[in-house]
C-alpha cells in the first residue's frame, strides 16, 4: 500500500481489492447481484431485512414503537442480513434494494408487495402508513422532516467519514481523521444547541426524526460507536446526553436495538424476530446453555 504522505492520484483510477480495510471484501465499484438467492418471506404483513447497525436500528425501533401503540398491521418478520458475508448482494436482496444496503422493507399488505429502501424512506413510509410518529401540525411536521433529512445527509460524515478513518481504515491518516472529527463535533454541537430548547428533535413530540438521529448520535455520546467517546469528548454535549438517556429507556427502543444483532452481549441479541414472543424464547442467552 502506498504511504498516504506520498500518494499522488493517478490519471485513471483502478480498483485495488486489497486497499479497502475491514470491509474490503464487500466494497466494490459496481452494483448488481453477485449470486442467486431469494429472500425468505415469513407470515407477517411486513418483512424487514436488516442488521443492527445504526441504520438498521432505526427501522426496528419504528416497528416496535408502532406495535407498542397497538398497530397490529405493523407486525413484522425481521431477517438477519450478514453484510460481511455479502447477503446484500443476492439477487433477491438487490431486487428489493438495488443499492444493496441495509435495511430494506417489503410490504406484503399490498399487492404486489411494495419495496421500501433507505432507512429514512422506511421511517417516513411507516409514519404515513400508520399515521404515527410524524406530527400533524404543519410547523412540527416540517421540523421533524427537516431533522430527518438532516440525519440522512449528515450521517455519512459520522459513519463513512469519521467512523471509517478513525476505526476501520488500514492506515491512520491524520488529515482525514482531523477533518471528520471536526465535522462530527460540529454536528454534535448543533444537536446540543437545538436540544437545549427542545425535548425532542421536532419540539415536544417524539417522532421519526428522533428515531433517525438517536441510533447514530445517541450511540456516539453513550460511547457505543467506534469507541470514540473520549476522543471526541462527548460528555460536553449535556443536552444530547439528556435526550439520549431519555430515549434509551423506552421499551420499544430497547427491543429495537436487539433486532438482527449478532454481536456483543448475548442477552442483547435477537438474530431474527417473527413475533413478539421471540423476545422471551429466542434470545441468545436462552438458546445457549450456561457455561
C-alpha positions as CSV (number, residue, x, y, z in Angstrom):
1,X,0.0,0.0,0.0
2,X,1.3,3.5,-0.9
3,X,2.2,5.7,2.1
4,X,-0.5,8.3,2.5
5,X,2.0,11.1,2.7
6,X,3.5,10.2,-0.7
7,X,0.3,9.4,-2.6
8,X,-0.5,11.2,-5.8
9,X,-3.7,10.3,-7.5
10,X,-3.1,8.5,-10.9
11,X,-4.6,9.9,-14.1
12,X,-7.1,7.0,-14.2
13,X,-8.3,5.3,-11.0
14,X,-8.2,1.5,-10.8
15,X,-9.7,-0.8,-8.3
16,X,-7.3,-2.2,-5.7
17,X,-9.2,-5.0,-4.0
18,X,-6.6,-5.1,-1.1
19,X,-7.0,-1.4,-0.3
20,X,-10.3,-1.4,1.5
21,X,-9.6,-2.1,5.1
22,X,-12.0,-4.0,7.2
23,X,-14.7,-4.0,4.6
24,X,-12.6,-4.8,1.5
25,X,-14.4,-8.0,0.9
26,X,-17.8,-6.3,0.4
27,X,-16.8,-2.9,-1.2
28,X,-16.7,-2.8,-5.0
29,X,-17.2,-0.2,-7.7
30,X,-20.1,-1.9,-9.4
31,X,-23.8,-2.5,-8.4
32,X,-25.9,-5.6,-9.0
33,X,-26.1,-9.1,-7.6
34,X,-23.2,-11.5,-7.2
35,X,-25.3,-14.6,-6.7
36,X,-28.8,-16.0,-7.0
37,X,-30.8,-16.4,-3.8
38,X,-34.3,-15.5,-2.9
39,X,-35.2,-13.6,0.2
40,X,-37.1,-15.5,2.9
41,X,-40.7,-14.4,3.5
42,X,-42.5,-15.0,6.8
43,X,-46.1,-14.8,7.9
44,X,-46.3,-11.2,8.9
45,X,-47.5,-8.3,6.8
46,X,-44.1,-6.6,6.8
47,X,-40.8,-8.2,6.1
48,X,-37.6,-6.5,7.4
49,X,-34.2,-7.5,6.1
50,X,-31.5,-5.9,8.2
51,X,-28.6,-5.8,10.6
52,X,-28.4,-3.9,13.9
53,X,-26.2,-1.2,12.7
54,X,-27.5,2.3,13.4
55,X,-29.4,2.4,10.1
56,X,-30.9,-1.0,10.8
57,X,-31.9,0.0,14.4
58,X,-33.9,2.9,13.0
59,X,-36.4,0.6,11.2
60,X,-36.6,-1.9,14.0
61,X,-37.3,0.7,16.6
62,X,-40.0,2.3,14.5
63,X,-41.8,-1.1,14.0
64,X,-41.6,-1.8,17.8
65,X,-42.9,1.6,18.6
66,X,-45.8,1.1,16.2
67,X,-46.7,-2.2,17.8
68,X,-46.4,-0.6,21.3
69,X,-49.1,1.9,20.1
70,X,-51.4,-1.0,19.2
71,X,-50.9,-1.0,15.4
72,X,-51.4,-4.7,14.7
73,X,-50.7,-4.2,11.0
74,X,-47.1,-3.3,11.9
75,X,-46.3,-6.9,12.8
76,X,-43.2,-8.0,11.1
77,X,-40.6,-10.7,10.4
78,X,-37.0,-9.5,10.8
79,X,-34.4,-11.4,8.8
80,X,-30.7,-11.1,9.6
81,X,-28.6,-9.9,6.6
82,X,-24.9,-10.7,7.1
83,X,-23.3,-7.9,5.3
84,X,-19.8,-9.2,5.8
85,X,-20.9,-12.4,4.0
86,X,-22.3,-10.4,1.1
87,X,-26.0,-11.3,1.8
88,X,-26.9,-7.9,0.5
89,X,-25.7,-8.8,-3.0
90,X,-28.1,-11.7,-3.5
91,X,-30.4,-11.5,-6.4
92,X,-33.4,-11.4,-4.1
93,X,-31.9,-8.6,-2.0
94,X,-30.9,-6.5,-5.0
95,X,-34.4,-6.8,-6.3
96,X,-35.7,-5.3,-3.1
97,X,-32.9,-2.8,-2.7
98,X,-30.8,-2.1,-5.8
99,X,-28.4,-0.1,-3.6
100,X,-27.5,-3.3,-1.7
101,X,-27.5,-1.6,1.7
102,X,-29.5,-2.4,4.9
103,X,-32.2,-2.1,5.9
104,X,-34.9,-2.9,3.3
105,X,-38.6,-3.4,4.0
106,X,-41.1,-5.3,1.9
107,X,-44.8,-4.5,2.5
108,X,-46.8,-7.6,1.8
109,X,-50.1,-6.0,2.9
110,X,-50.4,-4.6,-0.6
111,X,-50.4,-6.3,-4.0
112,X,-47.9,-6.5,-5.5
113,X,-45.6,-6.3,-2.5
114,X,-44.0,-2.9,-2.2
115,X,-40.3,-2.4,-1.6
116,X,-39.1,0.4,0.6
117,X,-35.3,1.1,0.8
118,X,-33.2,3.7,2.5
119,X,-33.8,4.0,6.3
120,X,-35.2,7.5,6.1
121,X,-37.7,6.4,3.5
122,X,-38.7,3.4,5.6
123,X,-39.4,5.7,8.6
124,X,-41.4,8.1,6.5
125,X,-43.3,5.3,4.8
126,X,-44.4,3.7,8.1
127,X,-45.2,7.0,9.7
128,X,-47.6,7.8,6.9
129,X,-49.0,4.3,6.6
130,X,-50.0,4.2,10.2
131,X,-50.4,7.9,11.0
132,X,-47.9,7.8,13.8
133,X,-44.7,9.5,15.0
134,X,-45.0,12.3,12.4
135,X,-46.7,15.4,13.9
136,X,-49.9,16.6,12.1
137,X,-49.3,20.3,13.0
138,X,-47.7,21.7,9.8
139,X,-44.9,23.5,11.6
140,X,-43.9,20.5,13.8
141,X,-44.3,18.1,10.8
142,X,-41.9,20.3,8.8
143,X,-39.5,20.5,11.7
144,X,-39.5,16.7,12.0
145,X,-38.8,16.2,8.3
146,X,-36.1,18.9,8.4
147,X,-34.2,16.8,11.0
148,X,-35.0,13.5,9.4
149,X,-33.3,14.7,6.1
150,X,-30.6,16.4,8.1
151,X,-29.6,13.0,9.5
152,X,-29.7,11.3,6.1
153,X,-27.3,14.0,4.8
154,X,-25.1,14.3,7.9
155,X,-24.8,10.6,8.9
156,X,-22.3,9.7,6.2
157,X,-19.8,12.2,7.7
158,X,-20.1,10.4,11.0
159,X,-20.2,6.8,9.6
160,X,-18.3,6.5,6.3
161,X,-16.2,9.6,7.1
162,X,-15.1,9.7,10.8
163,X,-16.0,6.1,11.6
164,X,-14.1,4.6,8.7
165,X,-10.9,6.6,9.0
166,X,-10.9,6.5,12.9
167,X,-11.8,2.9,13.4
168,X,-11.6,0.8,10.2
169,X,-9.1,2.3,7.7
170,X,-6.0,0.2,7.3
171,X,-3.9,3.4,7.5
172,X,-4.5,6.2,10.1
173,X,-4.5,9.4,8.1
174,X,-4.2,12.4,10.4
175,X,-5.8,14.8,7.9
176,X,-8.8,12.6,7.3
177,X,-9.4,11.9,11.0
178,X,-9.0,15.5,11.9
179,X,-11.3,16.7,9.2
180,X,-14.1,14.3,10.0
181,X,-13.7,14.7,13.8
182,X,-14.2,18.4,13.4
183,X,-17.3,17.9,11.4
184,X,-18.8,15.3,13.9
185,X,-18.1,17.7,16.8
186,X,-19.8,20.5,14.8
187,X,-22.8,18.2,14.3
188,X,-23.0,17.3,18.0
189,X,-22.8,21.0,18.9
190,X,-25.6,21.7,16.5
191,X,-27.8,19.0,18.1
192,X,-26.8,20.2,21.6
193,X,-27.9,23.7,20.9
194,X,-31.2,22.6,19.4
195,X,-32.0,20.2,22.3
196,X,-31.2,22.9,24.9
197,X,-34.6,24.4,23.9
198,X,-36.5,21.2,22.8
199,X,-37.4,18.0,24.5
200,X,-37.3,16.1,21.2
201,X,-36.0,17.0,17.7
202,X,-39.4,18.3,16.5
203,X,-40.2,20.1,19.7
204,X,-42.4,18.4,22.4
205,X,-43.3,15.3,20.3
206,X,-41.2,12.1,19.9
207,X,-41.0,11.4,16.1
208,X,-39.2,9.7,13.3
209,X,-36.6,12.4,13.5
210,X,-35.6,11.1,16.9
211,X,-35.6,7.5,15.7
212,X,-33.3,8.5,12.8
213,X,-30.8,10.6,14.8
214,X,-30.7,8.6,18.0
215,X,-29.1,5.3,16.7
216,X,-26.1,7.3,15.4
217,X,-25.6,10.3,17.6
218,X,-27.1,8.8,20.8
219,X,-24.9,5.8,20.4
220,X,-21.9,8.1,19.9
221,X,-22.5,10.1,23.1
222,X,-23.1,6.9,25.1
223,X,-19.7,5.5,23.9
224,X,-21.3,2.7,21.9
225,X,-20.0,3.8,18.5
226,X,-16.3,3.5,17.3
227,X,-15.1,3.6,20.9
228,X,-14.5,7.3,20.3
229,X,-16.3,8.9,23.2
230,X,-13.2,10.1,25.0
231,X,-11.5,11.1,21.7
232,X,-14.4,13.4,20.8
233,X,-15.1,14.5,24.4
234,X,-18.8,13.6,24.1
235,X,-19.5,14.4,27.8
236,X,-19.6,18.1,27.0
237,X,-22.8,17.7,25.0
238,X,-25.1,17.7,28.0
239,X,-28.4,18.2,26.2
240,X,-27.7,15.5,23.7
241,X,-26.8,13.3,26.7
242,X,-30.1,14.1,28.4
243,X,-32.1,13.4,25.2
244,X,-30.2,10.2,24.6
245,X,-30.8,8.8,28.0
246,X,-34.5,9.6,27.9
247,X,-35.0,7.7,24.6
248,X,-32.8,4.8,25.7
249,X,-35.3,4.0,28.4
250,X,-38.2,3.5,26.0
251,X,-39.1,-0.2,26.0
252,X,-39.6,-0.2,22.2
253,X,-36.2,1.2,21.7
254,X,-34.6,-1.4,23.9
255,X,-36.4,-4.1,21.9
256,X,-35.5,-2.5,18.6
257,X,-31.8,-2.4,19.4
258,X,-31.8,-6.2,19.8
259,X,-33.3,-7.0,16.4
260,X,-30.9,-8.6,14.0
261,X,-28.0,-8.1,16.4
262,X,-25.4,-10.8,16.3
263,X,-22.5,-9.4,18.3
264,X,-21.9,-8.2,21.8
265,X,-23.6,-9.4,25.0
266,X,-25.7,-12.5,24.0
267,X,-28.6,-11.0,26.1
268,X,-28.7,-8.1,23.7
269,X,-29.1,-10.2,20.6
270,X,-32.2,-11.4,18.7
271,X,-30.9,-12.7,15.4
272,X,-34.4,-13.0,13.9
273,X,-37.8,-11.8,15.0
274,X,-41.0,-13.3,13.8
275,X,-43.4,-12.3,16.6
276,X,-43.3,-10.6,20.0
277,X,-42.8,-13.9,21.8
278,X,-39.3,-14.2,20.3
279,X,-38.0,-11.8,22.8
280,X,-38.7,-14.3,25.5
281,X,-38.0,-17.6,23.7
282,X,-35.2,-16.9,21.2
283,X,-32.7,-14.5,22.7
284,X,-29.3,-16.0,22.7
285,X,-28.9,-16.3,26.5
286,X,-31.9,-18.7,26.5
287,X,-30.9,-20.6,23.3
288,X,-27.3,-21.2,24.5
289,X,-26.6,-23.3,27.6
290,X,-24.8,-21.6,30.5
291,X,-21.1,-22.3,30.6
